[in-house]
Amino acid sequence: MEKKSVPTRGRTLDYAAFVYDFLEPILLLGKQAEYDRQIVSLLGLHKTDRILDLGCGTGVLTRMIADQLDAESGGVSIGIDAAARMIQVARKKREDQTCRFEVAAAEDLPYDDGAFDAVVSSLFFHHLDLDLKAKALGEAWRVLRPQGKLVIADMHTPTTWMGALVSHVSRWFFMQPQIGENIRGVLPALIQNAGFEPPENVCTYFGYITVFLSRKSPKAE
Ligand SMILES: C[S@@+](CC[C@H](N)C(=O)[O-])C[C@H]1O[C@@H](n2cnc3c(N)ncnc32)[C@H](O)[C@@H]1O
């Protein structure tokens, strides 16, 4: 039996789980593979790495990461999502020692301190209210080893008129104030306030998705 979705104020996508894989390539204008490869390349993976993918959806990125790891050497790619149906779809595609999926909320992770070498997320933080964004980043900090990498690709301040149009239409069409927060550019400060180094703005996709790279720095006592 599948575990139930976990309670969260995050916008979960149980209702979209069975169509998500048809919709996402359209939303990413046919560049999903290039976009995912860019995120994976920033991780600079070793086959022994332990990687956590927050808000993994149907697990496309989690699987691409797992392809470069080796369970016998300790490597594992774990995708978590609060929506049980997303996890159900992800598990049908692949689940083994190197690639695992769990139903869990990013703001309350069921993992030990320092358990991961890197935490990654794609198009997830615009599903969270401001306080949950901060909590999820705090949890990412906690489960990362010192100097562990954080890679976040998400909606941010638009850089083109087309990006601005897509962002603002999405914010109002989906009635999602959490997107409005991303458009206002809250992510870099939240990342830093959670105890990470100032994030590097690596690249932008479609004028509205920015890829951030940072590392866990020791929190000041
Ligand atoms: C737009 S999807 C992104 C999926 C995938 N990362 C991708 O790039 O295709 C956002 C996902 O975040 C999940 N989600 C929302 N709130 C969550 C939370 N608090 N904890 C974990 N996952 C959550 C949703 O269920 C959804 O699957």
The ligand as an ORCA input file, in Angstrom:
! r2SCAN-3c Opt
* xyz 0 1
  C       6.092     21.687    -10.012
  S       6.397     20.204     -9.152
  C       8.116     19.964     -9.509
  C       8.448     18.506     -9.684
  C       9.865     18.207    -10.137
  N      10.839     18.663     -9.188
  C      10.128     18.799    -11.494
  O      11.045     19.616    -11.668
  O       9.420     18.395    -12.425
  C       6.416     20.663     -7.432
  C       6.280     19.470     -6.517
  O       6.398     19.892     -5.159
  C       5.546     19.053     -4.375
  N       5.339     19.677     -3.062
  C       4.550     20.721     -2.716
  N       4.691     21.023     -1.421
  C       5.596     20.151     -0.900
  C       6.219     19.993      0.364
  N       5.895     20.781      1.398
  N       7.152     19.032      0.524
  C       7.499     18.233     -0.523
  N       6.946     18.324     -1.743
  C       6.020     19.277     -1.953
  C       4.314     18.906     -5.227
  O       3.519     17.803     -4.851
  C       4.929     18.763     -6.612
  O       5.149     17.427     -6.952
*
